Amino acid sequence: MSDKPSKAPEGGHQDSGSNNGFSVVAHALAKLGIKHMYGVVGIPVTELASAAQAVGIRFIGFRNEQAAGYAAAACGYLTGVPGVLLTVSGPGAVHGIAGLSHAGINCWPMIMLSGSSEQNELGKGAFQELDQVKAVQQFCKYAGQAASAKDIVPTVTAAVKAAVSGRPGASYIDIPSNILFGPAHQGSAEETTSSLQIPALGPNRLLRERPHADGAAVEQAAQLLAKAQRPLIVVGKGAAQAHADSLIRQLADKVQMPVLSTSMGRGVVPDDHPLSVIAARSLALAKADVVLVLGARLNWQLHFGEPPKWSSSVKFILADIAPGQRDVQKAALSLSGDAGAIASQLTQALPATQGFAADHYKAWRQQLADKVARAKAKLEKSLGGDAFPLDYSTSMRVIRDALAAVSPAPVVVSEGANTMDNARLILEPAVEGRLRLDAGTWGTMGVGLGYAIAAGTCTDRLVVAVEGDSAFGFSGMEVETMSRYQLPIVVIIMNNSGIYGGDRRQQQLREAAHRGAKAAGFGDDPEPTSFVPDAKYHMMMEAFGGQSYNVNSSGSLAAACRIAFSQRKPTVIDVQIDPMAGVESGNVHSFNAPKANM
């Protein structure tokens, strides 16, 4: 975002022809297989968006770089091809760091491309001057600047290769404004990029180039699994990103091992598969003796692989494209390779391993199946009511039933404290990989609308974003983006008028806060977690010409979902729910203070 007057730099030109830096960048990206670019235009990158369109790259203009960055990251996850985030210099690049870092921590292929200050003005207080390469380095696999016209192609190439090689991640490209406006290094942009070879990106590359694990290590893994009494396969979002669905299902079916999916690993093995034990997660973690982890890390989401959630004697077999040092130390065995390739190797090796017999752990399978059945029955019983005012259970049940009627299955995004927790539990089954997107490894709030726009532009599915009102607020203006591009996105806002809803503070803390605020002269201020009561969020979409609904009952919610899902038009459904429904969320490990000390 920039307020600087639009003018060409000294020695540059405004020509949007085929022989300037803008065109060289666009041609290089296209030759390297890039399909989608998201961002906010302004000096000095405005022309680059049109140059990208000219070579067949779809540009989606956002209202804020943060949301655009989350879209570029999600695009990389969904397609295997890096999404590109385009930002202006200085503050635009700083805003973009949110998406860049999110892609990095989640290991999703993404490229952030920013213009920067004119080189001959550096050190003088140039417009939006910042050492952007230094600012982003800790979040990237690669960060480089094209310091001259001849550097554009090698810099873009290095960024793309870094983003997709090994463990995928984020890359950064910095191009000074005088290089963008200046002439190509030699001849036209097409000539400058003529030597570039188009790499095979996305799922097709994965199918052809899956790195296999060392054969001897696979044999060791098969021997460990053959001796297990209570084996377990854990499927993470890395396996979903690797498009390993069919290969992992083949392994599970062949060896009849229970499968536990992480929240974004769901669907690789369908939630309703007989071997899926998501509903028996606690039992599976506590009792498993040998665990094959496919495309997941032993971080907080898997309780670090430590007691009390896991058995103290559990043995982990870690299958990862590039295992981290801590996970390698924690694991009994580490297999370096693609999750799908390793699953295929084990499908062949395990049945041939001496001592292996699926009947050895038949009782374990049955124990888990019984727990799943009980848990699902308990859940269905809890969803049987028809609350008014609406609560999470009734609302999510209605949404779940409406989603089940959509074919092909939609992409479902969920974020917000109670909203995401309840969506993970109730909005099932996920029947394919990459159909469930949430806050990810960092637990990032504000990702939902960016994710939804990415899914709406790089898949052919209906996209349903189930948002808490707090989460929606991070990037609510992007409903205009959805409407402008007429994307098939339905945003459902769980509106409980605040962060976690009503005031949940203990009386002692509430009274102390009120006394202090009153004494300081601001005693009428609302509590820190509150929003404007009964806000009409649906009117935002109405303002931009989209479809809007405001509902407060199960019947009206069901009708709105049915119409919106069938129309596949930009829509906001504002669901008024009980402010005291749900609980204070975020109670992860010991992050929240003990109640007695609050």
Helices and strands as residue ranges (DSSP letters): H 21-31, E 36-39, H 46-54, E 58-61, H 65-79, E 83-87, H 91-106, E 110-116, G 119-121, H 132-136, G 137-139, E 142-145, G 149-151, H 152-164, E 170-176, H 177-181, H 189-192, H 203-209, H 215-226, E 231-235, H 237-241, H 245-255, E 259-261, G 278-280, H 281-287, E 290-294, G 300-305, E 315-320, H 325-330, E 333-336, H 339-349, G 350-352, G 358-361, H 362-382, H 392-404, E 411-415, H 417-426, E 436-437, H 448-458, E 463-468, H 469-473, H 478-484, E 489-495, H 507-520, H 538-543, E 547-551, H 554-567, E 571-576, G 595-597
